[in-house]
Amino acid sequence: MTLPLPPTEPHGGTAPTDEPAHIPALDGLRGCAVLGVLLLHFTSAMGAPAGAPARLVKQAFSLGWTGVDLFFVLSGFLITGILADARNTPHRYRTFYMRRALRILPLYYGFVVLLFAVPPLVGARAYTTTFADQLPYWLYLQNFRPLPNAALDFAGHLWSLAIEEQFYLVWPLVIFTLSRTNALRVCAACLVGALAYRVTAVLAGADLHAVYFQTPARLDGLALGGAIALMLRGAGGRARLRRIAPAALAASAAALAGAALHPSGFDPGGAYMVAVGYSALAFFFGAVLVLALDGRSAPLPRLLSGSVLRFFGRYSYGLYVLHVPLIGLGRLAGASPDRFAGTRWEFPGLLGYTALMTAASILAALACWNAYEKHFLKLKARFTYRPPAAAS
């Protein structure tokens, strides 16, 4: 999601500025993540293409679900960096939680209010949700108990926000109360624990598609991102990370390629990806993150710093929250690529639908940002990490 970025160089626990130094390449990484998710969902709206071109497009974007894993790595890195730099500031808990709340909650709860209030008002019984079924969404627990009715068509993507919010709730206690070394040990324990949890689920014959949404199974990316942020803030950390990043990238890519040889393939709810794939994705995206922190003249940071990717990165939170409801509204209005399936318009229809939904999502995110979100963000000025004397 769209988050403030940590300083390029470690601060060693000194008081951070209110808005840490900007790293353009990380905006680009966020842009890659949200584009992967958007293109996956838009092309998946066509259920079963008959022609090879449409099938190829759909297959090309079928790995877009990994964009969520990239979001997790980035969130762990950025939030841990902010917390580590705020360790010695007064009111650090209040400041962190208020700034996160002002960034995350207005759009989320605004959407949840509409999700549950509008259907009964317009008589849409299939989308009307009882309070008992609503409750997990009010408490950010929807990744454990999703909606049981048709309203899930508008809210099925919110599970990842629940995991991130649960992380935001607990992680300040780890970073503020433990030394950097012990916090790194917690990160390592989370990496090992998540892998063990998933392997156990595979061996026990659990519902692996349900495991995909569970917080204990998805801690890899958050923990690895946090570990990278902590290592950067140690002596020689940047050089050490830069040395091991290419090997980590190659090893994780090899592990991911192994999915092609397994019957379950790259299915996010398949045995291979659940057992080892999520961890491999965490290390793959962690290595990419480290390489993205190079100077802007390096090839990867230069690529990621392009204006298009940075644009999508800047508005990634709104794009992520709003694009699935737009797909649902489009279906209710009769706008679906399935109407072209099996016809000579199948391929151009899928491309046109994807382009239309991308444009609609961009317009919705821009409108929401300018008319709604940014007014809450102005209140962040009341909650700064700097002591009053420094702020004045």
Secondary structure in CASP SS format (residue, H / E / C, confidence):
PFRMAT SS
TARGET T0000
AUTHOR 0000-0000-0000
METHOD secondary structure of the structure
MODEL  1
M C 1.00
T C 1.00
L C 1.00
P C 1.00
L C 1.00
P C 1.00
P C 1.00
T C 1.00
E C 1.00
P C 1.00
H C 1.00
G C 1.00
G C 1.00
T C 1.00
A C 1.00
P C 1.00
T C 1.00
D C 1.00
E C 1.00
P C 1.00
A C 1.00
H C 1.00
I C 1.00
P H 1.00
A H 1.00
L H 1.00
D H 1.00
G H 1.00
L H 1.00
R H 1.00
G H 1.00
C H 1.00
A H 1.00
V H 1.00
L H 1.00
G H 1.00
V H 1.00
L H 1.00
L H 1.00
L H 1.00
H H 1.00
F H 1.00
T H 1.00
S H 1.00
A C 1.00
M C 1.00
G C 1.00
A C 1.00
P C 1.00
A C 1.00
G C 1.00
A H 1.00
P H 1.00
A H 1.00
R H 1.00
L H 1.00
V H 1.00
K H 1.00
Q H 1.00
A H 1.00
F C 1.00
S H 1.00
L H 1.00
G H 1.00
W H 1.00
T H 1.00
G H 1.00
V H 1.00
D H 1.00
L H 1.00
F H 1.00
F H 1.00
V H 1.00
L H 1.00
S H 1.00
G H 1.00
F H 1.00
L H 1.00
I H 1.00
T H 1.00
G H 1.00
I H 1.00
L H 1.00
A H 1.00
D H 1.00
A C 1.00
R C 1.00
N C 1.00
T C 1.00
P C 1.00
H C 1.00
R H 1.00
Y H 1.00
R H 1.00
T H 1.00
F H 1.00
Y H 1.00
M H 1.00
R H 1.00
R H 1.00
A H 1.00
L H 1.00
R H 1.00
I H 1.00
L H 1.00
P H 1.00
L H 1.00
Y H 1.00
Y H 1.00
G H 1.00
F H 1.00
V H 1.00
V H 1.00
L H 1.00
L H 1.00
F H 1.00
A H 1.00
V H 1.00
P H 1.00
P H 1.00
L H 1.00
V H 1.00
G C 1.00
A C 1.00
R H 1.00
A H 1.00
Y H 1.00
T C 1.00
T C 1.00
T C 1.00
F H 1.00
A H 1.00
D H 1.00
Q H 1.00
L H 1.00
P H 1.00
Y H 1.00
W H 1.00
L C 1.00
Y C 1.00
L C 1.00
Q C 1.00
N C 1.00
F C 1.00
R C 1.00
P C 1.00
L C 1.00
P C 1.00
N C 1.00
A C 1.00
A C 1.00
L H 1.00
D H 1.00
F H 1.00
A H 1.00
G H 1.00
H H 1.00
L H 1.00
W H 1.00
S H 1.00
L H 1.00
A H 1.00
I H 1.00
E H 1.00
E H 1.00
Q H 1.00
F H 1.00
Y H 1.00
L H 1.00
V H 1.00
W H 1.00
P H 1.00
L H 1.00
V H 1.00
I H 1.00
F H 1.00
T H 1.00
L C 1.00
S C 1.00
R H 1.00
T H 1.00
N H 1.00
A H 1.00
L H 1.00
R H 1.00
V H 1.00
C H 1.00
A H 1.00
A H 1.00
C H 1.00
L H 1.00
V H 1.00
G H 1.00
A H 1.00
L H 1.00
A H 1.00
Y H 1.00
R H 1.00
V H 1.00
T H 1.00
A H 1.00
V H 1.00
L H 1.00
A C 1.00
G C 1.00
A C 1.00
D C 1.00
L H 1.00
H H 1.00
A H 1.00
V H 1.00
Y C 1.00
F C 1.00
Q C 1.00
T H 1.00
P H 1.00
A H 1.00
R H 1.00
L H 1.00
D H 1.00
G H 1.00
L H 1.00
A H 1.00
L H 1.00
G H 1.00
G H 1.00
A H 1.00
I H 1.00
A H 1.00
L H 1.00
M H 1.00
L H 1.00
R C 1.00
G C 1.00
A C 1.00
G C 1.00
G H 1.00
R H 1.00
A H 1.00
R H 1.00
L H 1.00
R H 1.00
R H 1.00
I H 1.00
A H 1.00
P H 1.00
A H 1.00
A H 1.00
L H 1.00
A H 1.00
A H 1.00
S H 1.00
A H 1.00
A H 1.00
A H 1.00
L H 1.00
A H 1.00
G H 1.00
A H 1.00
A H 1.00
L H 1.00
H C 1.00
P C 1.00
S C 1.00
G C 1.00
F C 1.00
D C 1.00
P C 1.00
G C 1.00
G C 1.00
A H 1.00
Y H 1.00
M H 1.00
V H 1.00
A H 1.00
V H 1.00
G H 1.00
Y H 1.00
S H 1.00
A H 1.00
L H 1.00
A H 1.00
F H 1.00
F H 1.00
F H 1.00
G H 1.00
A H 1.00
V H 1.00
L H 1.00
V H 1.00
L H 1.00
A H 1.00
L C 1.00
D C 1.00
G C 1.00
R C 1.00
S C 1.00
A C 1.00
P H 1.00
L H 1.00
P H 1.00
R H 1.00
L H 1.00
L H 1.00
S C 1.00
G C 1.00
S H 1.00
V H 1.00
L H 1.00
R H 1.00
F H 1.00
F H 1.00
G H 1.00
R H 1.00
Y C 1.00
S H 1.00
Y H 1.00
G H 1.00
L H 1.00
Y H 1.00
V H 1.00
L H 1.00
H H 1.00
V H 1.00
P H 1.00
L H 1.00
I H 1.00
G H 1.00
L H 1.00
G H 1.00
R H 1.00
L H 1.00
A C 1.00
G C 1.00
A C 1.00
S C 1.00
P H 1.00
D H 1.00
R H 1.00
F H 1.00
A C 1.00
G C 1.00
T C 1.00
R C 1.00
W C 1.00
E H 1.00
F H 1.00
P H 1.00
G H 1.00
L H 1.00
L H 1.00
G H 1.00
Y H 1.00
T H 1.00
A H 1.00
L H 1.00
M H 1.00
T H 1.00
A H 1.00
A H 1.00
S H 1.00
I H 1.00
L H 1.00
A H 1.00
A H 1.00
L H 1.00
A H 1.00
C H 1.00
W H 1.00
N H 1.00
A H 1.00
Y H 1.00
E H 1.00
K H 1.00
H H 1.00
F H 1.00
L H 1.00
K H 1.00
L H 1.00
K H 1.00
A H 1.00
R H 1.00
F C 1.00
T C 1.00
Y C 1.00
R C 1.00
P C 1.00
P H 1.00
A H 1.00
A H 1.00
A H 1.00
S C 1.00
END
